[in-house]
């Protein structure tokens, strides 16, 4: 596979056309990977949706909690992945492999702690979220299976992030597509026998299979990062790693974790605001979030590419290209998500219809999706700009902006408008907050460029 990032590491000057092509070449596989992950959620939601509104609501009730936990383990993987990108950019592959070896071990033990905490809270979580008694049992079962799969998910995310940071975004994208196909197979086998829990098991088993392949590709096959069967790197001790590398990784990961926790608790609070509206609203809210994800996942894919590109630019001490490529990535994200917003407005009835046969859920889901469509371009700006700052290793201010935007705008406004207009009012609040957040990130990006 051609190394498209080699000109950045070797100091070559790229034309504007070459920079645009570079962003597109790295973004398209990442977009495909992100969309495939959402298709997995679509598959789960669609298969469970045909079991009835209660089954759908049981997953919707705990979905915000799984996003919260997923944000924490994603942050842990991201800290070491960005460090790998900086090392690769500085052409220090030996140092990158040290991070691979000890970063995987650190994240594995961290994921065991998160798993234990989630297992303990799983019986009480549906009650804390205000769910109806009829859906609590299935909600607990779904979250418990998710909890036991956390170490597998952490190893998947960490190995995927490290491979992407080396410049190989295509392989993880292909494996994500395969995982999506496996999810279909496992769900088809397990949901008829285990219901809601079968959806969680199907997704967990697909993660297990692809995690094993991803780890093999990282540890055995990656030209720059493989450590099994390699000699001559020396044996950097855990103490040396902790003293030299861990602090840098934590400076990146901790603000991202705080950011993700802030967002996770915001989703939990939002779900708590929505849950008194009734089972139909809970299910419509959950399905609509899944449907909307198809529209904003391209932004996350471009954000992944931006993190890799800017990370290697910073590692190579090329700040001017980092600034220019960062802006190009953000503009591309806004354009693509603007187009996806238009498509979401047009096809909202079909997007919800795939997920649920219930007419009330479909009508309400269509209304709120069309509200959200107007926020997609600025939402794209915030997603991709956050990826730019992660690549630069500057994640603290992003967390602050998210804190202000979500907790000062979304939650108070959702509570106020929700009390008057129900679920539609809550989603008006969400769309308003996403526009505010995107504006804040664009201002921050302009200031960041000026200071370089």
C-alpha positions in Angstrom: 0.0 0.0 0.0 1.4 3.4 -1.0 2.3 5.6 2.0 0.4 8.9 1.2 1.8 10.6 4.3 5.4 10.1 3.4 5.8 13.6 1.8 4.7 15.1 5.1 7.3 13.2 7.1 10.1 14.0 4.6 9.4 17.7 4.3 8.1 17.7 0.7 5.9 20.7 -0.3 2.4 19.7 -1.5 0.3 21.7 -3.9 -3.3 22.5 -2.9 -4.6 19.8 -5.3 -2.3 17.2 -3.7 -3.4 18.3 -0.2 -7.1 17.9 -1.2 -6.4 14.5 -2.7 -4.5 13.5 0.5 -7.5 14.4 2.7 -9.9 12.6 0.4 -7.8 9.4 0.2 -7.6 9.2 4.0 -11.1 10.3 4.6 -13.0 8.0 2.3 -11.9 4.8 4.0 -12.5 6.3 7.5 -16.0 7.5 6.4 -16.7 3.9 5.2 -15.6 2.5 8.6 -17.7 5.0 10.6 -20.8 4.4 8.4 -20.4 0.6 8.8 -20.3 1.0 12.6 -23.6 2.9 12.4 -25.1 0.3 10.1 -24.4 -2.2 12.9 -26.5 -0.1 15.2 -29.1 0.2 12.5 -29.2 -3.6 12.1 -29.6 -4.1 15.9 -32.3 -1.4 16.1 -34.2 -2.7 13.1 -34.1 -6.4 14.2 -35.1 -5.5 17.7 -37.7 -2.9 16.5 -39.7 -5.7 14.9 -40.0 -7.3 18.4 -42.1 -4.4 19.5 -42.0 -0.9 21.1 -41.0 -2.2 24.5 -38.0 -4.1 23.1 -36.9 -1.0 21.2 -37.3 1.2 24.3 -35.3 -1.1 26.5 -32.2 -0.6 24.3 -33.0 3.2 23.9 -33.1 3.5 27.7 -29.5 2.4 28.2 -28.0 3.5 24.9 -26.9 6.8 26.3 -25.1 4.9 29.1 -23.3 2.8 26.5 -22.2 6.0 24.7 -20.9 7.3 28.0 -18.8 4.2 28.6 -17.8 4.0 24.9 -16.5 7.6 25.1 -14.3 6.8 28.1 -12.7 3.7 26.4 -12.3 5.6 23.1 -10.4 8.4 24.9 -8.0 5.8 26.5 -7.3 4.4 23.0 -6.9 7.9 21.5 -4.2 9.1 23.9 -1.8 6.4 22.8 -2.9 6.5 19.1 -2.0 10.2 18.8 1.3 9.6 20.4 2.0 6.9 17.8 1.1 9.4 15.1 3.6 12.0 16.5 6.3 9.3 16.6 5.7 8.2 13.1 5.7 11.8 11.9 9.0 12.3 13.6 10.2 9.1 11.8 10.8 7.4 15.2 9.3 4.0 14.5 11.1 2.4 17.4 9.5 4.8 19.8 6.1 4.2 18.2 6.5 0.5 18.8 7.3 1.1 22.5 4.0 2.9 22.8 2.2 0.0 21.0 3.6 -2.5 23.4 2.9 -0.8 26.7 -0.1 1.2 25.6 -2.0 -2.0 24.8 -1.2 -3.4 28.2 -2.2 -0.3 30.1 -5.5 0.0 28.2 -6.4 -3.6 28.8 -6.1 -3.3 32.5 -8.0 0.0 32.4 -10.8 -1.7 30.5 -11.1 -4.4 33.1 -11.8 -1.7 35.8 -14.4 -0.1 33.6 -16.0 -3.5 32.9 -16.2 -4.3 36.7 -17.9 -1.0 37.4 -20.5 -1.4 34.6 -21.3 -5.0 35.7 -22.0 -3.8 39.2 -24.4 -0.9 38.1 -26.2 -2.9 35.4 -29.1 -4.2 37.6 -29.9 -0.6 38.9 -29.3 1.4 35.7 -32.7 1.1 34.1 -34.4 2.2 37.3 -32.0 5.2 37.6 -32.9 6.1 34.0 -36.6 6.2 34.9 -37.6 3.4 32.6 -41.0 1.6 32.8 -41.0 -1.6 34.8 -41.9 -3.5 31.6 -38.6 -2.7 29.9 -36.1 -2.9 32.8 -35.3 -6.6 32.6 -34.3 -6.4 28.9 -32.5 -3.1 29.4 -30.4 -4.7 32.2 -29.6 -7.8 30.1 -28.5 -5.7 27.1 -26.2 -3.4 29.2 -24.7 -6.4 31.1 -23.6 -8.1 27.8 -22.2 -4.7 26.7 -20.3 -4.5 30.0 -18.6 -7.9 29.6 -17.5 -6.9 26.1 -15.7 -3.7 27.2 -12.2 -5.2 27.2 -12.7 -6.6 23.7 -13.9 -3.2 22.5 -11.0 -1.4 24.1 -8.4 -3.7 22.4 -10.3 -3.2 19.1 -10.3 0.6 19.4 -6.7 0.8 20.6 -5.3 -1.4 17.9 -7.4 0.3 15.2 -6.3 3.7 16.3 -2.7 2.8 16.2 -2.9 1.3 12.8 -4.7 4.4 11.5 -2.1 6.7 13.1 0.6 4.9 11.1 -1.2 6.1 8.0 -3.1 2.9 7.2 -6.7 3.9 7.3 -7.9 1.5 4.6 -7.4 -1.8 6.5 -9.4 -0.8 9.6 -12.1 0.4 7.3 -12.3 -3.0 5.5 -12.4 -4.8 8.8 -15.2 -2.6 10.1 -17.3 -3.5 7.0 -16.6 -7.2 7.7 -17.6 -6.7 11.3 -20.9 -5.2 10.1 -21.6 -8.3 8.0 -20.8 -10.5 11.0 -23.2 -8.5 13.1 -26.0 -9.3 10.7 -25.2 -13.1 10.8 -24.9 -13.2 14.6 -28.0 -11.2 15.1 -30.0 -13.4 12.8 -28.9 -16.4 14.8 -29.3 -15.0 18.3 -32.2 -12.5 18.3 -34.8 -15.1 17.6 -33.7 -17.1 20.6 -32.6 -14.4 23.1 -34.5 -11.3 22.0 -33.0 -8.0 23.1 -30.0 -9.7 24.7 -29.4 -11.5 21.4 -28.7 -8.2 19.8 -26.1 -7.4 22.4 -24.5 -10.8 22.0 -24.4 -10.6 18.2 -22.6 -7.3 18.3 -20.2 -8.5 21.0 -19.3 -11.7 19.1 -18.6 -9.6 15.9 -16.3 -7.4 18.0 -14.4 -10.4 19.3 -13.7 -11.8 15.8 -12.5 -8.5 14.3 -10.5 -7.5 17.4 -8.5 -10.7 17.0 -7.8 -9.9 13.3 -7.0 -6.2 14.1 -4.5 -7.2 16.9 -2.8 -9.6 14.5 -2.5 -7.0 11.8 -1.0 -4.5 14.4 1.3 -6.9 16.2 2.4 -9.1 13.4 1.8 -7.5 10.0 2.1 -3.7 10.3 5.4 -2.7 8.6 6.1 0.2 11.0 4.5 -1.1 14.2 4.7 -4.9 14.4 6.5 -6.1 17.5 6.1 -9.9 17.4 9.1 -11.5 15.7 11.0 -8.2 15.5 14.5 -7.9 17.0 16.7 -4.9 17.6 14.2 -2.6 19.3 15.6 -3.1 22.8 13.3 -3.8 25.7 12.0 -0.6 27.2 10.9 -1.2 30.7 7.4 -0.3 32.0 9.0 2.2 34.4 10.7 4.0 31.4 7.5 4.0 29.5 5.5 5.4 32.4 8.0 8.2 33.0 8.4 9.2 29.4 5.3 8.4 27.4 2.3 7.9 29.7 2.2 11.6 30.8 2.0 12.7 27.2 -0.7 10.2 26.4 -2.7 11.3 29.5 -2.4 15.0 28.5 -4.3 14.0 25.3 -6.6 11.3 26.7 -7.8 12.9 29.9 -9.3 16.0 28.3 -10.9 13.7 25.6 -12.2 11.5 28.4 -13.6 14.5 30.2 -15.1 15.7 26.9 -16.7 12.3 26.3 -17.9 12.0 29.8 -19.5 15.4 29.6 -21.2 14.4 26.4 -22.1 11.0 27.8 -23.7 12.5 30.9 -25.5 15.0 28.6 -27.0 12.1 26.6 -28.0 10.4 29.9 -29.6 13.7 31.1 -31.3 14.1 27.7 -32.7 10.6 27.9 -33.8 11.3 31.5 -35.7 14.4 30.2 -37.3 12.3 27.4 -38.2 9.2 29.4 -41.3 10.7 31.1 -42.8 11.4 27.6 -43.6 7.7 27.3 -42.5 4.5 25.6 -43.2 5.8 22.1 -41.1 8.9 22.6 -38.2 6.9 24.1 -38.2 4.6 21.2 -38.6 7.4 18.6 -35.7 9.3 20.3 -33.5 6.2 20.2 -34.3 5.3 16.6 -33.9 8.9 15.4 -30.4 9.2 17.0 -29.4 6.0 15.3 -30.9 7.2 12.0 -29.1 10.6 12.3 -25.8 8.8 12.9 -25.8 7.8 9.3 -25.6 11.5 8.4 -22.9 12.6 10.9 -20.6 9.6 10.7 -18.9 11.0 7.5 -17.9 13.9 9.7 -16.3 11.5 12.2 -14.5 9.7 9.4 -13.0 13.0 8.1 -12.1 13.8 11.8 -10.2 10.5 12.0 -8.3 11.4 8.8 -7.6 14.9 10.2 -6.2 13.5 13.4 -3.8 11.3 11.5 -2.7 14.0 9.0 -2.3 16.8 11.6 -0.7 14.4 14.1 2.0 13.4 11.6 2.5 17.0 10.6 3.1 18.0 14.2 5.4 15.1 14.7 7.4 16.2 11.7 7.4 19.8 13.0 5.4 21.1 10.0 2.9 23.4 11.6 2.0 25.5 8.5 0.8 22.4 6.5 -1.0 21.2 9.7 -2.9 24.5 9.9 -3.8 24.5 6.2 -4.8 20.8 6.1 -6.9 21.3 9.2 -9.0 24.0 7.6 -9.4 22.0 4.4 -10.7 19.0 6.4 -13.2 21.2 8.3 -14.6 22.7 5.2 -14.9 19.3 3.6 -16.7 18.0 6.7 -19.2 20.9 6.6 -19.9 20.4 2.9 -20.5 16.7 3.2 -22.6 16.9 6.3 -24.6 19.8 4.7 -25.4 17.4 1.9 -26.2 14.6 4.3 -28.6 16.9 6.2 -30.5 17.6 3.0 -30.8 13.9 2.3 -31.9 13.3 5.9 -34.7 15.8 5.6 -35.9 14.2 2.4 -35.6 10.5 3.4 -36.5 10.8 7.1 -39.7 8.7 6.8 -37.8 5.8 5.2 -34.9 6.0 7.6 -37.3 5.6 10.6 -39.5 3.2 8.7 -36.6 0.7 8.3 -36.2 0.7 12.1 -39.7 0.3 13.3 -43.1 -0.7 11.9 -44.9 1.2 14.6 -46.8 4.1 12.9 -46.6 6.5 16.0 -42.9 6.0 16.3 -42.3 6.6 12.6 -44.3 9.8 12.5 -42.7 11.3 15.6 -39.2 10.1 14.4 -39.7 11.8 11.0 -40.6 15.1 12.6 -37.6 15.3 14.9 -35.1 14.1 12.3 -36.2 17.0 10.0 -35.6 19.4 12.9 -32.0 18.1 13.3 -31.2 18.2 9.6 -30.7 22.0 9.7 -27.9 21.6 12.3 -25.7 19.2 10.3 -23.2 21.6 8.6 -22.2 23.3 11.9 -22.2 19.9 13.7 -19.7 18.8 11.0 -17.5 21.7 11.8 -17.3 20.8 15.5 -16.6 17.1 14.7 -13.8 17.6 12.3 -12.3 20.6 14.2 -12.1 18.3 17.3 -10.2 15.8 15.2 -7.8 18.5 14.1 -7.1 19.5 17.7 -6.7 15.8 18.8 -4.0 15.4 16.1 -2.2 18.5 17.4 -2.4 17.1 21.0 -4.5 20.1 22.1 -7.7 18.6 23.6 -8.3 20.6 26.7 -10.1 23.6 25.2 -12.3 21.4 23.1 -13.6 19.8 26.3 -14.3 23.2 27.8 -16.3 24.3 24.7 -18.3 21.1 24.8 -19.0 21.6 28.5 -20.3 25.1 27.9 -22.3 24.3 24.8 -24.0 21.1 26.1 -24.7 22.0 29.7 -25.4 25.7 29.2 -27.5 25.4 26.1 -28.8 21.9 25.3 -29.8 20.5 28.7 -31.6 23.7 30.1 -33.2 24.4 26.7 -34.3 20.8 26.3 -35.9 20.8 29.8 -37.7 24.0 29.0 -38.9 23.3 25.5 -39.6 19.6 26.3 -42.0 20.6 29.0 -44.0 22.6 26.4 -43.6 20.6 23.2 -42.5 17.2 24.3 -39.9 15.3 22.2 -40.0 17.8 19.4 -39.1 20.6 21.8 -36.2 18.6 23.2 -34.8 18.1 19.6 -35.2 21.8 18.8 -32.9 22.3 21.8 -30.4 19.7 20.5 -30.3 21.3 17.0 -29.8 24.8 18.5 -26.9 23.5 20.7 -25.2 21.8 17.8 -25.2 25.1 15.9 -23.8 27.0 18.9 -21.1 24.3 19.3 -20.1 24.4 15.6 -19.7 28.2 15.8 -17.5 28.0 18.9 -15.2 25.4 17.2 -14.9 27.5 14.1 -13.9 30.5 16.2 -11.4 28.4 18.1 -9.9 27.1 14.9 -9.5 30.6 13.5 -7.7 31.6 16.7 -5.5 28.4 16.7 -4.4 29.2 13.1 -3.6 32.8 14.0 -1.3 31.6 16.9 0.7 29.1 14.9 
